[in-house]
Amino acid sequence: LAAEVTIQPVDIIGVDAAIIFSDILVIPEAMGMHLEMHDGRGPVFPSPVRDEQTAKDLKNITPEKDLKYVLDALSLTKKELNGRVPLIGFSGAPWTLLTYMVEGEGSKSFSCVKKLIYNNPELAHKILDKLTDAVADYLSAQLEAGADAVQIFDTWAGMLSPRDYLVFALQYVSQLIAKIKRKDQPVIYFPKGVHYRMRTTADCGADVVGVDWTIDMAKARDKIGSKVAIQGNLDPTVLYAEPNFIKREARKVLDSFGNGSGHIFNLGHGILPDVNPEHAKVLVDYIKNSSNKYHQ
């Protein structure tokens, strides 16, 4: 089923790459945390990690055993794709995983994880160290299973101050990228909401940095330069609009980046579940037909 869902956007919409259908919370679950799905709330950890004992209970994972079902789905998807498009694996970043593990679910204030990093930073760093090793091993296993690239999602990086982003998020991403066992497969890092540290982020070791829709692509390119490729950054809600509006907004993103290579056009975050697939296809077709002129 995961393989089928992964391939559907390739068949139906015509995207240039497939990303494995999975969830970022498989790592905390594999580490021993009980995960529940609640209507109206989404994924919930009933027993969050907030003290020394619950942190001590987190086990070290072996992806080939504990997350074998994801790796099997990835290998099957790779076989089914048969080289049509690249296959991208992914994981949550250590900081974003920590937020879910401490908060227990999605949060508006992130008060619990903020209390942890300010009142017990030693424990926070201890958990982040363990998560860094787990994510590095997991992404290495995905590449071994056939992924052509891997992406690291740091959905809640923007909840941190510029200094705290360096201390609790970016340094661990840099460490895990260095630990990934890879040949020449690219690594993509997407720290949502981080406009204030883009130059520093570009030095983390990733080959591509993703940016969300709240920054102008020209500004992102100016800050990052040619150090890495940039991925993004159409507002996902634009896909609710009529086709001509979608095309106009997509062109604004292309124009903002300007001429030259190093731009992977994408949404500025995940596609929303109630978007009309035909509107997504309008976007993909427009980009395929229009982007070549920016590379002449």
N, C-alpha and C positions, 0 to 999 in steps of 0.2 A: 504493500500500500504506500509506504514512504517513497519507494522508487517511482511508482505511478504518479503520485502527487508532485514529485520533483520534476518530472519530465513534462507534465501538462503545460506549464507556461512556454516551454520550447515549442510544443506542437500547436498550441492554440494561439499564442500571442507572438511567437517568433523572436523571443529574447536571444541574446548572443551567448548566454551562459546559463547553466542550471545551478541552483544552490540547494544542497541536500535538505530535505524536509525533516526537521528535528526541532529541538527546543534548547535554549541555553541552560535550563535548570536540570538537565540530565546529570551534570557533574555533582551538584550538591546532593541529589538523590542517590547517586552512586556512592557518595561518601557516607551514606547512612541516614540522611535526613528524610523523614516521611513527607511525601508530597501529596496534596489533595487538590482536586479541582472543584471550585465552588461557583455555582451560578451567580452571575452578577459581580463576583469578586476575582475570578480567575484563579491562577495557581496560588496555593497557600501552604506554607510550612507551619503546622500547628505548634511545633516546638522549635522556635528559632534559636539561633546560637547567640548567647549574650553573656556568657561567663566562661571561666576557665574550664569547668567540667564539660559543658556542652561542646566547647571547642576541642577538648581532648578526645571526645567521643568520635570526632570526624576521622574516618579511616583514610589511609593512603590508597589511591585507586590504581588498578591496572586496566587501562582502557581495553586491551585485547580480551579481557575477561569480563569486567564490569560494564563495559559499554559495547560489547560485541554486537548487539543488535543494531546499533547505529553504523558500525563499521561494515556489517553484512549488507545493510541497506545501501550504503555508499558503493560498495563493490558491485552490487547488483545493478544499481543505477548507472554506474560507469559502463558496465557491459551493455545495458539496454541503449544507452546513448550512442554507442558504437562510433565515437569520435565526432559526432555531429557538432557538438559545442563543448567547451570546457566545463568541468564539474567543480564547484566551489564547496569546500567544507567550512565549518564555522564553529565558534565557541563564544560564550560570554567572556568578557575580560574579568580579571580578578576582582577589581573594585565593584563592578556591576553585580557579580555573583555574590560578593560580600553583602551588598545592600539588601538583596532578597533574603539571604540567609539570616541576617540580623533583624530586618523589619518583619520577616515572615510573609510578606506579600508586597504588592505595589504600594507606594506611599506618596503623599504630597509634600510632607515636611521632612521626611528622612530623619526624624528626631532620634530614633533608636540607634541608627548607625553613626549619627553625628555624636551622640553621647559616648559611644564606644571609642571613636577615634580621638575624642578630646579627653575623656576620663581614663581610658585604658589603652593608649596607643600601642603599648607593647603587645597586648593580646591581638589587636587589630593587625599588626604587622606579622604576628605569628600565623594567623589564619591566612593572610594574603600570601605569605611565603608558601604555605601548603597549596593554596589555590593556583599559584603561579606554576608550580611543578605539575599539578594535575592538568592544567590547561595546555602546557607545553607538551606533555606526554600524549594528551588527547589529540591535539592537532597533528603531532608527528604520526600518530597512528592513522589519522584520516588521510594524510599524504601517502602513507604506506599502502593504504587500502585503495588508492586510486585517485584521490582528489588532485586536481591540477593547480589549485590555489586554496588558501584558507583565509577566512575573514574573522577578525576579532571585534565583537560588538561591545562597546562601552556606553551603553544607553544612558547611564546615570553619571557619566563623567562631569557633565555640566552642572551638577548639583554641588560641586566642590569649588572652593575659592581657588584662585590661580596658584597659590602656594600649596594648598592641600592636594590639588590635582597632581602636582609634581611628586608629592610625598606618598600619597596613597593610591594613585592610579598609574601615572605615566612610568614611574621607575619600575613597576612590576611588569608592565607591558614590554618595556625594553628588555627586561630580564628574560621574559618568556619567549620573546622573538629570538633572542640569542640562543635559547635552549632548544628551539624547534629543530628536529632532524629533517633537513630538506636538501635538495639538490639546487635546482634553479626555480622552484615553484614560488610564485609571489605570495607575499603576506599583505593583507589589507587591514588597516586599523581604522575603525569608525568611532571616534569619541564625540558623541552627540552633545551639542551645546558648548563646545570648547572653542571659542573664537579668540580668547585671550592668550592662548599659548600655542598658536599654530606653528610658529617657527620652531619652537622647541619640540613640538609633536613630530615635525618632519624629520627629526634626528633620532627617532625611537628605534629605527631599524626596519620599519615597514617599507614596502615598495610602493604602496598606495595609501593615501590618507583620505577617508571619506568625510564630507562636510554636509551639514544639514541645510535646510532651506532658509534659515534665518540669517545667513551671511551672503552677501553678494559674491558671486563666483570670481569676479575680477579682483575683489579684495583678498579672497582666499588665495588666488594665484599670485598676487603681489607679495603676500606674506610668506607663502611656501616656496615660491620660485620654481626652479626646475629640479629641486632635490629629489622629489618623488612625484608620481602621478597623483591626480586629484579625482575623486569619485563624487558625483552628485549632480545637481542638488535641487531638483524640482520639488516644490511643495506637494506632498502626496494627495492633498485634498483638491488639487487642480483637476484630478481625474474625475471629480464629480461634475465638472463643467461640460459644456457642449464641445464637440470636436474642434471647431475653429479656435476656440479659446485655448484649448489644450495645446494646439500647435503654436499659437502666439507666445504662450508662456514658455514652451520648450525652446523656441527660437531665442527668447530673451536670455535663457541660461547659456545657450551656445554662443550668442553674441558677447555675453559677459565674459566668458572664458577667452574668447577670441581665437585667432589662428594658431596653428601649431599642434603638436602632439602632446600627450600627457593628460588627456581628459577622458575619463570613463563616464559617460552620461548615465545617470541613475536618478531615482527619487532621493529626496533628502532624508528619508526614513522609510520604514516598511510600508508596503501597499495596504490600504485599509480593506477589511474583509467584504464590505458591501459595495465596493467599486464595480461598475459594469466592466466585464472583461473586454468588451468591444472598445471601450475608451482607452484601456491599456494598450490594445492593439493599434489604435490610432496613434498613440504616442510612439510606440516602437517603430511603426512604419514611417512616421515622419522623421524620426532621428536617422533611420537607415537611409532615407532618401535625401536628407539635408546635410548630414554631417561631413560628407566628403569634401565639400567646398572649403571647409575650415582647415583642411590638411594639404591644400595645394600650394 
